[in-house]
């Protein structure tokens, strides 16, 4: 990889910190949502998570020993502003200051995500959170406070994590807070508010830290058309406009894809865009430094008749292979499985070449540098009696993805960073603690555990990848 390449790992506050009611933290939408029976796997919560709040020094020391170049983590908005705005919580901000200083002490570049889904519950209750445009200024106030506070320490910032996912789960499938079902018009309006919050924060950022780097992280599932039947080729085009470019184009170009907008307008669910909004989105798009990409899998696209499948279906959250179902938009597209690819136990396709595809498409469409802000394998891991974890399947997965990433760089993509999901094991939002992603095993399950840390085989493997700057990757 190019000199200075940022080999990293990523996490999110709610999934690792725990200490949900300590240090003056306010409640988040997730603290409340997980109390609703049936929403999470075996009713798991992040109340303790993997206790990173109390063990961050141990975790960062493990990162340093591995040689990690960057650590991407998120700041919990309600830990910093318990009411969403107003007075800052000194203990909350101190925690992040110490975490950042600890990273810097070891030469690990901190990469901060401002919003990884844990919204102050106070704002949810006051005006419906992202449903109200009022959130834009509250988000910008929060972001601006952090830019000023950590200027000179944090160079890489991510405004929003996976806007496409949290809004879809929050307002369409009811699987994330606020748990609303099939509210399509609201879904697009909420997204518009998120775009404006992102854009305003980017503009403010460039005034405060002009030489810093900022972008959003998108959950990018590149699509493959099922075959060359024109109706399937058209379905792929429509899918891309509605499910990928709807977000990517706004971040990079500052505008919605026209044909998708027209389709949604006809359906009566397009967001209202004022001239002022349009100008702000354009301005921010001219200022973003990179496209953040969370890459896990690709999608197949086929035409879906009017009486075909809907966006609503059972999701595999148990790790029992084959329990996921096909979804789609009636009259437009559906996403059947890919017979050429293996899947994980949670039915996610394993497609290393898709990562190269994603990079190349972003490079040719947007010509922006790329930060791979997440990529990894969720798996059942087993700790042996001598405390080893032989996760050769994870090594194979990551090796193949990094190999393809290196090819994307060779083929012209400007990639700055590669963050695996995740460094330690952590809570999966809907899949409990049994779906593990880390290089470091955390001794806990759905019921609890000692929370002790153990290095997996993949820990030593990544250590070598970093030491050789990718030369140890096998073809
Ligand atoms: C992304 C999220 C992460 C993480 C990851 C793995 O969508 O940004 O927070 O959870 O996916 O997903 P899961 O935990 O569902 O396996």
Boltz pocket constraint, residues with backbone or C-beta under 6 A from the ligand:
constraints:
  - pocket:
      binder: B
      contacts: [[A, 12], [A, 15], [A, 161], [A, 162], [A, 165], [A, 219], [A, 294], [A, 374], [A, 378], [A, 421], [A, 427], [A, 428], [A, 429], [A, 430], [A, 431], [A, 435]]
      max_distance: 6.0
